[in-house]
Amino acid sequence: MSKEEKNLNDYIIVINNLRKTFGKKVAINDLSFKVKKGELFGFLGLNGAGKTTTLNIIMGLLSKNKGEITIDGLDIKHNINKVRNKIGIVFQDSLMDPTLSVYDNIYCRASLYNHINKKDIKQIVNDIIEEFELTDLKKRTYGSLSGGQRRRVDIARALVHKPEILFLDEPTTGLDPNSRVLVWDILNKIRKTRNLTILLTTHYMEEANECDYAIIIEKGNKLVEGTPAELKRIYAPARVKIYDDKNVMLEKVFEQYPNYTKDGNVYILDFKEYNDALKFVRKHNYILDDFELIKGTMDQVFLKVTGKEEK
């Protein structure tokens, strides 16, 4: 096995030069990226960027114009049924029957998979219900649940066949902060125990910040990729804001930092690394009476790269 082949074995999703058009409109334009096994991968972009289209192509729900997609070494063109067994997906809009119970909704899904032994289905469904802390709710109809409870059922349903990959399309949109925290606590626990790979699309940049790796796309084109730390270092520098315009000693200090800016009585100094900003503050704290030390954020990265704020 060559070194290149060995490296590719680390990746469970490999997409090369994917292209999709709808008439004359280019939805995906020669998109390439790789996702490592067990990784939380952020797939970011504004509405209409091509995220959902890409997921639908991977699942075999849409055809592609060109490009290669392999899932765990399987070409989707010739192995789509095997690929689908390896993937669970949670769309923004639920596919649940609101009149059925939590248990029956998940049971119906589990019964569709040929690789699940029929005599084991009840136990498998009860196990996933317990894993998502839904035991007390399993007899209630899906339609009677709160938003956070419904989302947990959606994800449990997507994982009932024990896939190796989970696609989450805006999984916590509309949830209150407590529900979002609970959903992610459960997901992170399952991710570690199963070595689950998660491909996440999200509008919440604090969720993107928790990813192991991320790409940002726009109009089907990849704009940037990297770890959140790398992206923040390049596109969202750490910043020191100093509120003082009458300090002579401060003026002398800033002679050493010609790249500073001034807005009224506020001095602004950017640093590539947060530690460098921290060193500046510690070195000159004897003359800093009123200041802010601000870490770069993924919101800043997104705004810088796309020119637009994520809603």
N, C-alpha and C positions, 0 to 999 in steps of 0.2 A: 504494500500500500504506500503510495507516494505521500509526501508531507502535505500536499494540497488536498488529497483525498481524506487524510486523517483530520485536517482542519475542518473540512466540510462536514465531517461526522459530528462535529460539535454543534452543528446548526440543524434545528428541526424544521425550520421554514427557510427555503431559499427561493427568491424571486429574481429572475433576470430579464431585463428589457421587456417588461409587461406593457402592452399597449391595448387600449380599448377606445373605440370611437362609436358614437351614436350619430349616424349620418355624417355630417361634416364636423360635428363637435368632437373634439378630442377630450375624453374623460380621464384617461390614464396615458401618460406620455413616456414610454421607455423607462418605467419605474423598476429599480433594482434595490433589494435590501435582503438582509439575512437576520434570522432570529435564533439565538442560542437556546438549547434545551434548558428548561427550568427558569428562563428569564421572564421578567416583567417588562414588556416591550411597549413603549408608547408610540402610537400611530396618530400623529397630531395634524390638525389642519382645520380651517374654517369649514362651515357648511358648504357642500358642493365641491370640496377639494378633491374628492375621489376615494375617500376612505371606505365607505360602505360598498361602493362599486368593486373595489379591490377584494373585500371580504366575500362578496357574492361570487366573484370569479374563482377564488380559492375553493369555495364550497361547491362549485360546479353549477351554480344557479344562473350564471351569465357566461356566455362564450367570450373568448378573448380574440383580438385580431392577430396578436403575435406575442411571443415571450415564452419563457419556461418557468414552471412552478413545480417544486418538489416539496413534499411533506414527509418528513422522516425518511428521506431517500426514495419516496414513491412519486413518480411523475403523475400528476393529477389527470392527464389526458387518458392514461390507460388504467388508472387505479382509483377512479373517483369514489367507488363504494368503500374501499379500504380506507381511503383518506377521510371520508365522512365519519367513519367509526372512530377515527383518531381525534376528532374535533367536536367540541361542544360550543354552542354559540348562543349568546343572549343579545337579542336585538333591543332597540329602544322601546319598541311597541311590543307588548307581551303577546304570546301566542296561546296563552292559557284559556281554558273554558271557565268563565266566571261562575257558572252554575255547578261545576263539579267541586268536590272537596280537594284539599291540598294533596291528600294521599292518592286520590283517583287520577288527578292530573299527572302526577309524577309516574304512577303505575302505568298509565296509558302510554306514556313516552317510552318507558323501559321495555314494554312489551313489543315495541317495534324493532328492537335490535336482535338480530339472529344469533349474535355471539353470546347473548345472555341466556343462560339455562332457565327455562320457564319455571322450574321448581324453586329457583333461587330468587325470583323477582320480588316476592314479598319481603324477604330479608334485606335485599339490596335497597329497596325503596325505604324501608324503615331505618336502615343505617344512614342513608343520605339525609333523611328527615331529622334524625337525631344530630347529625353532624352540623346541620344548619340551624339547630336550636328551634325546630318547628314542631316538636312532638306534641305540645299542648294545642297546636293549631291544626293538626292533620285532618281532623274531621270537619273543620270549618270550610265553607265554600271560599274559593279564591276571591270572588267578588266582594266578600265581606271583610277582607283584610286591609290593613293600612298600606301605604306606599312602600315603606321599608320592609314589611312582612312579605308583600308581593314580590319584591325584588329578590329576596332570599329564596323564595319558592322558584322563581325564574332560573336562578343560578343553580339551585339544587337539581332542577329538571335537566339543565344542560350538562350536568356532571354525573347523572345517574348511571351512564354506561362507562364511566371511568375513562374518559378520553385523556390523551396526553397534552392536548392543546385546548385552551379556552379563549374564544373570541368574546370580548366584552365591548359592546357598542353603546357608549354613554351609560354605563351601568348605574350611576348614582344621580343622574339628572332628576331634579325635583324632590330629592330626599332631604329630610332635615339632617343637621350635622350629626346627631346621635345615631341615626339610622345608617348614615354613610360610614361612620366609624365602626359600627357593628358588622356591616357587610365586609369591610376591608379586613377587620380582625379575623373573621372566619375564612376569608379567601387566602390571607397570608398563611394561616395555619395549614390549610389544605395544600397550598402551593408547596410548602416545605415537606409535608409528609408524603406527597405524591410526586414531588419533583415536577409539578405542573407548569407548563409554559402558558403565559397569559399575554395575549395581544390586546392592548387596551386603546380604545378611542375615547377621549374625554374632553370636556370643555373646562374641567377644573385643573388649573395648572399646578395646584398643590398635590394633586394625584400624579400628574406627570413628573413632578419632582421626585417621587418615590420610585420611579422606573429605573431599571438597570441600564436601559438604553432607549433612545427615542429618535424618531425622524419627524420632520415637519414637511408636509407636502402642500402644494397650492396648484390648483387647476391641473392636477395629475402629475405635476413635476415635483421631484424631491428637491427641497431647498437646502436643508442641512440635516446632519445626523451626528450623534455622539451621546456620551453619558450626560445626564443633567449637569454634573459638575463641569464637564468640558464646555458645554453650550453656554453655561452661565459665565464661565471665565472669558469666553470670546465675545459674547453678545450682551452680557449684563454684568459689568464690572461692579466690584464693591465700591461703595461711595462713602466719603466723609463729608458731612455738612457742618460748617462752623458758623455760628450766628454771632458775628462781632465785626464792626467796621471801624473801630477806633483804637485798635490794639496795634501799636507800632511794632512790637516784637513779632506779632503775627505776620505783618507785612514782610518782615525780614525772612521769616521761615518760608513763606511762599515764593520768595525769590529763588529757592532751591527747587521749586516745582512749577516750572513755566507752563505746564498744561492745565493749571487750575482755571476755573471760571468763577465769575462773581455775578450774583443776582441780587441787587440791592445791598443789604448788609450780610448776605449769605455767601460764604466761600464754599465752592464745591470742588472736591478733588476725587478723581476716580483711580482705582487700583485694579490690576488684573486679578490679584489674589486677595481674598479676605484677610489672610494673615499679614499681608503687607499693609493693609489699611489699619489693622490692629497695632502693628509695630509703630506706625506713624502716630497714632493716638497716644500710645504709651511713651513714646519719645518726647512728645510735645505737650503732655498733659498738664504741665505746670503753667501753660498759657491758654489752655482751652477751658473756658468757663461754661459755654453752652454749645453742645455739638450733638450730632447723630452719627452713628456708625451703622450703615445700611448694607445688608447682604444683597447680592443680585438674586433675582427671582426668575422662575420660568415664565411668568407673565411678561417680564421685561424682554426675555429672549423671544417669545412669540411675537410681541409687538415690534421688536427690532427687525425680525426676519421677514414677517409678513406685511409690516406696515399697518396692521390692523389689530385691534384688541379682541381677544376671544371673549365671546358673550357667554 
